[in-house]
Amino acid sequence: MRSIGSPAASPDPVRRSPHVMAHLRRGIALKFAAYRTAGIGAYVAFMGVLGPGLLAGLSDDDPAGITTYSVLGADHGYRLLWIIPASTALLVLFHLLAVRIGAGSGKGFVANIRERWGHGWGYFAVIGLLFANFGTICAEYAGISAAGSLVGIPSWVSAPIAGVLISLVVVLGSFHRVEGILLVVSSTLALYIVDGMLAAPDWSQVWHGALIPHLPVDQRGWIAIAATLGTTLAPWGLAFIQSYAVDKKIKVADLRWERIDVVIGSLLTGVIGLAIAVACAATLNRAGVQIVDARDAAAALRPLAGSFATVLFGAGLLGASLLAAAIVPLATAYSIAEGIGAPASLDLDSHHFQFFYAAFVGLTVAAVSVVSLPGLPLIPLIYLSQVVNAVLLPLHAFALLLLARDAAVIGAARPRPWVFTAGWASLALILACVGALAWSWLGSISGTAAP
């Protein structure tokens, strides 16, 4: 009789599917899950869950986010800094909610929509996220091109090279390897903290503006508040963190450690966003300089804060763009695969066709092609995608709250009552900001149309 631990007792490797073999060879996340279940020490348990919160949070500081924070500081100085800590608090709440739903259900956001409300609503969620996310993916590669242009590299060179490298890492690497590379890239965002200090701001005004809310005095201020909230609480980020936590095998028992990961990631996101806004408030706002995008901010800093500050800003922009250029297509590929019921994982066997990888590569090629075309107006596409994001955000938050209340979906991971109270209050704030943004757009349209 063969012993249980003997090799002969294992199923024949030849009979195993390629997907199963890929997980056995490459599924290091499963090993961490086993360590957590075995009750190994706190450090190993935390390292086993580290990733979803950190990556989902820091990827919000993408080129669109950097531009938004830069405009907030350059146009409004220290007055509206409070919206960044407020948005960070909402980010913690909804990221924790998304991770909890993923851990309790074992499914990503679109997969839960599809199962709970039917295939039609699942397809609707996929189409909405795809339409909004594609413009954002183009914005990420536009950020890579902008960072390259600071040192004389044209967009038709920098964007394709970045697209090829990112695709190779995602398709050929294991979950653990991809996550490690993304975490290393995310560390470059710390350069913005240094940049904020080099700008020598008035720290008393920084604390006053960050902690005491002041209402905007004009239409542009309301737009800045709504844009900051929208760029921090991006729908693709909420979808990503849930699907990624499922891919990482986060369970209900791991939530106490995953909370730390989410809080750290969200707080770092807020600190970096605040540093960008402070750097621009202390330099560009003081000099009366207005900007359109993140490249303008980097170039304008040179005569005001020195060439080193410009280098740091450009390096941070490149790191943020590379991180988000991997995360946003991943979030979209997760959603597309979940919407059609296909496997969605970074540990799938790359030697056989996988719809998940095909969706990622297809999105990357399309975005790189758009950004590389000379003279193509990217701003309308990116602007339209942010409009769709603004519409999707309250819908996404509403769906998360409904899913979290459904015991059949979330099981033992159902949050405490105060979470729902905070969630509904946050949804009301989001709707108010989106409503203010819509009102300002309608006012600008009617003003333009008036004789």
C-alpha positions in Angstrom: 0.0 0.0 0.0 1.4 3.4 -1.0 1.7 6.1 1.7 -0.3 9.2 1.3 2.8 11.4 1.0 4.5 9.3 -1.7 4.8 10.7 -5.2 2.9 7.7 -6.6 -0.2 8.6 -4.6 -0.5 11.9 -6.5 -2.7 12.1 -9.6 -0.9 11.6 -12.9 0.5 15.1 -13.9 -0.2 14.3 -17.6 -3.9 14.1 -16.9 -4.0 17.5 -15.2 -5.3 20.4 -17.2 -2.8 23.1 -18.2 -4.6 25.6 -15.9 -4.1 23.3 -12.9 -0.5 22.7 -13.8 0.1 26.4 -14.1 -1.3 27.0 -10.6 0.9 24.3 -9.2 4.0 25.7 -10.8 3.4 29.3 -10.5 0.7 29.8 -7.8 2.8 31.3 -5.0 -0.3 33.1 -3.8 -1.7 29.7 -2.9 1.4 29.0 -0.7 0.9 32.3 1.2 -2.8 31.3 1.6 -1.6 28.0 3.2 0.7 29.9 5.5 -2.1 32.1 6.6 -4.4 29.1 7.3 -1.6 27.4 9.3 -1.4 30.4 11.7 2.2 31.3 10.9 3.4 34.6 12.4 1.9 38.1 11.9 4.7 39.2 9.6 4.2 36.3 7.2 0.4 36.7 7.4 0.6 40.3 6.5 3.1 39.7 3.6 0.7 37.1 2.4 -2.1 39.6 1.9 0.1 42.7 0.9 -0.7 43.9 -2.6 -4.4 44.6 -3.4 -4.8 47.6 -1.2 -1.4 49.1 -2.0 -1.6 48.6 -5.8 -5.3 49.7 -6.1 -4.6 52.8 -4.0 -1.4 54.0 -5.5 -2.6 53.3 -9.1 -5.1 56.1 -8.4 -2.2 58.5 -8.6 -2.0 58.0 -12.3 -1.4 60.7 -14.9 -5.1 61.8 -14.8 -4.8 61.9 -11.0 -1.5 63.8 -11.1 -3.0 66.3 -13.5 -6.1 66.8 -11.2 -4.0 67.3 -8.1 -1.7 69.6 -9.9 -4.6 71.8 -11.2 -6.1 71.8 -7.7 -2.9 73.3 -6.2 -2.0 75.5 -9.2 -5.5 77.1 -9.6 -6.7 77.2 -6.0 -3.6 77.2 -3.8 -4.1 75.7 -0.4 -7.8 76.6 -0.1 -9.3 73.3 -1.4 -6.7 70.8 -0.1 -9.3 69.3 2.3 -11.0 67.4 -0.5 -7.9 65.1 -0.7 -8.1 63.8 2.9 -11.9 63.6 2.5 -11.6 61.5 -0.7 -9.0 59.3 1.0 -11.4 58.5 3.8 -14.0 57.4 1.2 -11.3 55.4 -0.6 -10.6 53.4 2.6 -14.3 52.8 3.1 -15.1 51.5 -0.4 -11.9 49.6 -0.9 -12.5 47.7 2.3 -16.0 47.0 1.2 -14.9 45.7 -2.2 -12.3 43.5 -0.6 -14.8 42.1 1.9 -17.3 41.3 -0.9 -14.5 39.5 -2.9 -13.4 37.5 0.2 -16.9 36.6 1.1 -18.1 35.7 -2.4 -14.9 34.5 -4.0 -15.9 36.5 -7.1 -15.0 39.8 -8.7 -17.3 42.8 -9.1 -18.7 41.9 -12.6 -19.0 38.2 -11.7 -21.1 39.1 -8.7 -23.3 41.5 -10.8 -23.7 38.7 -13.4 -24.7 36.2 -10.9 -26.9 38.4 -8.7 -28.8 40.4 -11.3 -28.3 38.4 -14.5 -26.2 38.3 -17.6 -27.7 41.5 -19.0 -26.6 43.7 -16.1 -23.2 41.9 -16.3 -22.8 42.9 -19.9 -23.9 46.5 -19.1 -21.3 46.7 -16.4 -18.6 45.4 -18.7 -19.5 47.8 -21.5 -19.6 50.8 -19.1 -16.2 49.9 -17.6 -14.7 49.2 -21.0 -15.9 52.5 -22.4 -14.6 54.5 -19.4 -11.4 52.6 -18.9 -10.2 52.8 -22.4 -9.8 56.5 -22.3 -8.1 56.1 -19.0 -5.6 53.6 -20.4 -4.9 56.1 -23.2 -4.2 58.6 -20.5 -1.7 56.3 -18.9 0.2 55.9 -22.1 -0.1 59.6 -22.7 1.6 60.0 -19.4 4.4 57.7 -20.4 4.8 59.7 -23.6 4.8 63.0 -21.6 7.5 61.7 -19.3 9.6 60.5 -22.3 9.2 63.9 -24.0 10.8 65.6 -21.1 14.1 63.9 -22.1 13.4 64.1 -25.9 11.9 60.6 -26.5 9.0 60.8 -29.0 5.7 59.2 -28.1 5.9 56.7 -31.1 9.0 55.3 -29.4 8.2 55.4 -25.7 4.6 54.2 -25.8 5.1 51.0 -27.9 8.2 50.0 -25.9 6.3 50.4 -22.6 3.3 48.5 -24.0 5.5 45.6 -25.1 7.4 45.4 -21.8 4.2 45.6 -19.7 2.5 42.9 -21.8 5.4 40.6 -21.5 5.5 40.9 -17.7 1.8 40.3 -17.3 1.4 37.5 -19.8 4.6 35.6 -19.1 5.1 36.3 -15.4 3.4 34.5 -12.5 1.0 36.3 -10.1 3.8 36.6 -7.6 6.3 38.0 -10.1 3.9 40.4 -11.6 2.9 41.7 -8.2 6.5 42.1 -7.1 7.3 44.2 -10.2 4.3 46.4 -9.7 5.1 47.0 -6.1 8.6 48.0 -7.0 7.3 50.4 -9.7 4.8 51.9 -7.2 7.7 52.9 -4.9 8.7 55.6 -7.4 5.6 57.6 -6.4 7.4 58.4 -3.1 9.4 61.0 -5.3 6.4 63.2 -5.1 6.6 63.5 -1.4 10.2 64.8 -1.8 9.0 67.1 -4.5 6.4 68.6 -2.1 9.1 69.3 0.5 11.5 70.8 -2.1 8.7 73.4 -3.0 9.1 74.9 0.5 5.4 75.5 1.1 3.8 77.5 4.0 3.1 74.5 6.3 0.7 76.4 8.4 -1.4 77.1 5.3 -1.1 73.5 4.3 -2.5 72.2 7.6 -5.2 74.8 7.6 -6.3 74.0 4.0 -6.1 70.3 4.5 -8.1 70.1 7.7 -10.6 72.9 7.5 -13.1 72.7 4.6 -13.6 75.9 2.5 -16.3 76.0 -0.1 -15.3 76.9 -3.7 -15.8 80.5 -4.7 -16.4 79.8 -8.4 -17.5 77.2 -10.9 -13.9 76.0 -11.5 -13.6 75.2 -7.8 -16.6 72.9 -7.8 -15.2 71.2 -10.9 -11.9 70.7 -9.1 -13.6 69.2 -6.1 -15.7 66.8 -8.2 -12.7 65.8 -10.3 -10.5 65.1 -7.3 -13.2 62.9 -5.7 -13.6 61.1 -9.1 -9.9 60.6 -9.7 -9.4 59.2 -6.2 -12.4 56.9 -6.2 -12.1 55.6 -9.8 -14.6 52.9 -10.7 -11.9 50.8 -12.3 -9.9 50.9 -9.0 -12.9 49.5 -7.1 -13.4 46.8 -9.7 -9.6 46.0 -9.7 -9.2 45.6 -5.9 -12.1 43.2 -5.6 -11.0 41.0 -8.6 -7.3 41.1 -7.6 -8.1 40.1 -4.0 -10.0 37.1 -5.3 -7.1 36.3 -7.6 -4.7 36.5 -4.6 -7.0 34.0 -2.7 -7.9 36.5 0.1 -10.3 34.8 2.5 -12.6 36.1 5.2 -10.1 35.0 7.8 -7.5 37.2 6.1 -9.5 40.4 6.3 -8.0 41.6 9.6 -4.6 41.7 7.8 -5.9 43.0 4.5 -7.5 46.0 6.3 -3.9 47.1 7.1 -2.9 46.8 3.4 -6.0 48.8 2.3 -5.5 51.5 4.9 -1.7 51.9 4.1 -2.4 52.0 0.3 -5.2 54.5 0.7 -3.2 56.8 3.1 -0.2 56.7 0.8 -2.4 57.7 -2.1 -3.7 60.7 -0.1 -0.3 61.7 1.1 1.1 61.6 -2.5 -1.9 63.5 -3.9 -1.5 66.1 -1.2 2.3 66.4 -1.9 1.6 67.0 -5.6 -1.1 69.7 -4.8 1.1 71.3 -2.2 4.1 71.5 -4.6 2.0 73.2 -7.3 0.3 75.5 -4.7 3.6 76.6 -3.3 5.1 77.3 -6.8 2.7 77.6 -9.7 -0.2 79.2 -7.8 2.2 81.7 -6.2 3.5 82.6 -9.6 0.1 82.7 -11.3 1.0 79.8 -13.7 -1.9 77.8 -15.1 -1.5 74.2 -16.4 -3.4 71.8 -18.6 -1.7 68.4 -17.9 1.0 66.8 -15.8 3.7 67.6 -18.3 2.9 71.2 -18.1 3.3 71.0 -14.3 6.7 69.3 -14.6 8.0 71.9 -17.1 6.6 74.8 -15.1 8.4 73.7 -11.9 11.8 74.1 -13.5 12.2 77.9 -13.1 10.3 77.9 -9.8 11.6 75.0 -7.8 14.8 74.0 -9.7 15.7 71.4 -12.2 15.9 68.6 -9.6 12.3 69.1 -8.7 11.4 68.8 -12.4 13.4 65.6 -12.7 11.6 64.1 -9.6 8.2 65.1 -10.9 9.0 63.6 -14.3 10.3 60.4 -12.8 7.3 60.1 -10.6 5.1 60.7 -13.6 6.8 57.8 -15.5 6.5 55.5 -12.5 2.8 56.3 -12.0 2.1 55.9 -15.7 3.8 52.5 -15.9 2.0 51.3 -12.8 -1.4 52.4 -14.0 -0.8 51.3 -17.6 -0.6 47.8 -16.1 -3.4 48.1 -13.5 -6.1 49.7 -15.5 -6.0 47.1 -18.4 -5.8 44.4 -15.8 -8.9 45.8 -14.1 -10.7 45.9 -17.5 -9.5 42.4 -18.5 -10.8 41.0 -15.1 -14.1 42.6 -15.8 -14.4 41.4 -19.4 -13.5 37.8 -18.5 -15.8 37.8 -15.6 -18.6 39.2 -17.8 -18.4 36.4 -20.2 -17.7 33.7 -17.6 -14.1 33.1 -18.7 -11.2 32.3 -16.2 -9.6 35.5 -14.9 -6.3 35.1 -13.2 -2.6 36.2 -13.5 -1.7 32.5 -12.8 -3.3 31.2 -16.0 -1.2 29.1 -18.3 0.3 31.5 -20.8 1.2 28.7 -23.2 -2.4 28.2 -24.1 -4.9 30.8 -25.3 -6.5 32.6 -22.5 -9.2 35.2 -23.1 -8.1 37.1 -20.0 -4.6 37.7 -21.5 -6.0 38.4 -25.0 -8.2 41.1 -23.5 -5.2 42.7 -21.7 -3.0 42.7 -24.8 -5.8 43.9 -27.0 -6.5 46.9 -24.8 -2.8 47.7 -24.6 -2.2 47.5 -28.3 -5.3 49.7 -29.0 -4.2 52.4 -26.4 -0.6 52.4 -27.6 -1.8 52.8 -31.2 -4.1 55.7 -30.3 -1.4 57.6 -28.3 1.3 57.0 -31.0 -0.8 58.6 -33.8 0.7 62.0 -34.5 -1.7 65.0 -34.0 -4.6 62.9 -32.6 -6.6 64.9 -30.1 -6.3 62.8 -26.9 -7.9 65.4 -24.6 -11.6 64.8 -25.9 -11.2 61.1 -25.5 -9.8 61.3 -22.0 -12.3 64.0 -21.0 -15.2 61.8 -22.2 -13.9 58.8 -20.3 -13.8 60.9 -17.1 -17.4 61.9 -17.7 -18.3 58.2 -17.9 -16.3 57.6 -14.8 -18.3 60.3 -13.0 -21.5 58.6 -14.0 -20.3 55.1 -13.1 -18.9 56.0 -9.7 -22.3 56.4 -7.9 -23.7 53.4 -9.7 -20.7 51.3 -8.7 -20.8 52.5 -5.1 -24.6 51.7 -5.0 -24.0 48.2 -6.4 -21.3 47.5 -3.8 -23.6 48.5 -0.9 -26.4 46.3 -2.3 -24.0 43.4 -2.7 -22.6 43.9 0.8 -26.2 43.7 2.3 -27.0 40.4 0.5 -26.1 37.5 2.8 -26.4 35.1 -0.2 -23.5 37.0 -1.8 -21.2 37.9 1.0 -21.9 35.2 3.6 -20.0 35.5 6.8 -18.1 38.6 5.6 -21.2 40.9 6.0 -20.0 44.2 7.5 -21.3 45.8 10.6 -24.3 48.2 10.5 -22.1 51.4 10.9 -20.4 50.5 7.6 -23.7 50.8 5.7 -24.5 54.1 7.5 -21.1 55.5 6.4 -21.5 54.0 3.0 -24.9 55.6 2.3 -23.7 58.9 3.6 -20.6 58.7 1.3 -22.9 57.8 -1.6 -24.9 61.0 -0.9 -21.7 63.0 -0.9 -20.6 61.5 -4.2 -24.0 62.2 -5.8 -23.8 65.8 -4.5 -20.3 66.3 -6.1 -21.4 64.7 -9.4 -24.5 66.8 -9.3 -22.4 70.0 -8.8 -20.2 68.9 -11.7 -23.2 68.3 -14.0 -24.7 71.7 -12.9 -21.4 73.5 -13.8 -21.3 71.8 -17.2 -24.9 72.7 -17.9 -24.2 76.3 -16.9 -21.1 76.5 -19.1 -23.1 75.0 -22.1 -26.0 77.4 -21.6 -23.5 80.3 -21.2 -21.8 79.3 -24.5 -25.1 79.0 -26.3 -26.4 82.3 -25.1 -26.1 85.2 -27.5 
